[in-house]
Amino acid sequence: MRGDPAARLGSASQPYRRSARTSPGPASATMPGPLVLDLIAALVESGAPPQAALRGTGAGLTGLGDPRGEKLLALADLVTDPASGDLKHDDATAALAEALTLAARSGLPPSALVRRAAAEERRRQAAARAAAIHRLEVLLVIPGAVCLLPAFVLLGIVPLVIRLVAG
């Protein structure tokens, strides 16, 4: 009469499931984000080679339609064979490539270096957000100054000057 509990649970959670975004928004324009770097570090910490972690993460992001996936796949090829080509690096991709190259050359564990790259990316994004907030503060004050200052002059100062001159 009541039905299968698993079916009820599945149908109850249906409206709350998020659908994967197929078109990346402006938030995914930064390459690769701190969460992606943390995912790569977690895969490396669990025993996956860095190239496999990059390929797995890149394939997953590419399957979701995220352009970061193709960059990670290209970076995996560069980590495997550095002479295979050159990749246009932005800040986060360059930090990831530098961390993996340093780990390969020095024998350091790559997960710690990738986590440090994620922390650097978080700091960079926080600084960019703070700069955007400061720009917004200035942009929000300008309309008030342009509208309220002339109104104050016309309604407060001009009548006072007219009374002083006339009287």
N, C-alpha and C positions, 0 to 999 in steps of 0.2 A: 504494500500500500504506500509506503513512504519512498520506496525506490532505493537504489544503490547510494550509500553515503558518499562514495567517491564522485559519482555523477552529480550529486547535489552540490558538493564542494566545488567541483569544476564549473558548474553553471553559476554558482554564487560568486565566484571570483572573476567570471568572464567580463563584467563591465569595468572592473578595476585594473585589468591588464593594460599595460602601456604598449602601444605599437612602436616598432622601431622606426626611427626617422630615416627616410630614404634620401632626403635632401638635407645636407648639413647646413645648419644655420651659422650666424656669425660667430657663435661661441666656439665652433670647431675649426675656425680658420687658423688658430695657432697650432703648430705642429710639434710633436705629439703632446697632448695635454698631460698634466701631472698624473691623472688616473691611468692613462695608457702607460706611462713610464712605471708607475707602481705595479701595474699588471705584468709588465715585462720583468720587473725585478722579482715579483712573486714567482713567476714561472722559472726564472733562473735559480732562485733560492730553493725551489722544489726539485731541482736536479736537471732541468732542461738546459741544453746548450744555448748560448745567447742567440745563435742563428736560428735555432728552432723556435725560440721564444718570439723572436722578431717575425718569423714567417707565420707562426700560429696567430699572433696578434694582428699582423697585417692582413692575413686571409680573413679573419673574423671581421675586421673593420671594412675590408673591401666588400664582403658579403652584405654588410649593412649599407653600403653605398657611401661610406666615409672616405674622402680622398686621402686621409692620413694612412690608410691601409697600403696604398700603392707606394707611398714614401717609405713605409716600414719594410715592405718587400724589397724595394730597391736597396735600402740600407742593409738588409740581411745579405743580399748579394755582395755588397761592398765589404761587409765584415768578413764574409767567406773568402772573397778574392779582391783585395784592395786595388789591384791593377785593372779591374774589370770596367771601371768607368768612374765618372764623377757625378755626384748628386748635389743639386742646389740645396744648400743648407740654410735653414732659418735657425733661430736661436736654440730651440728645443732639439731639433734634429742634430744640430752641430754638437750640442752638449751630450746627447745620447751616443753619437758616433765617437766623440772624444772619450767618453767613459768606457765604451766597449774596446776601443783601440788601446787605451791605457791598460785596461785589464788584460788584454791579449798579450801586450808587450811585457808587462811587469809581473804577471802571474797573480795579481790581486783579485779578490772575488768581485765579479762584475756586478753582483746585486747591490753591494754597498755603494758603488759608484753610480749605478742607475738610480738608486734612491736619492743620492745627493743631487743628481741631475733633476729629479722630480721636485726636490725642495727648492732648487734654483729656479725652476720654471714657476713654481707657486709664488716665490718672491717676486719674480719678474711680472707675473700677472697681477699680483697685489699692487705693485708700484704703478702699473698701467691703469688699474682701476682707481687708485688714489689720484692720479693725474687727471683722469676723466671726471672724477667728482669735483676736483678743483676748477676745471674748465666749466663744468655745469653750474657751479656756484656763481661764477662770474657772469655766465650767460643768463642766469635767472635774475640777477640784479639789474642788468642793463635795461630790460623793459620797464621795470619799476622806476628806475631813475629817469628814463625818457618820458614816461607818462606823469609821474607824480611831481617831479621837480617843476615842470612848467605850470602844472595846476596849482602848486603851492605859490609860485611867484604870481600867477594871475589872480588867485583868490585871496592871498594873504598880504603880499608886499605891494602890489599895484594899488589897491584901494587905500592903503596906508600912505603911500607916497602922494596920491591924489588929494587926500585930506590935508596932508601937510602943506602941499603947494597951494591948494585952494583956500586954506583957511587960517 
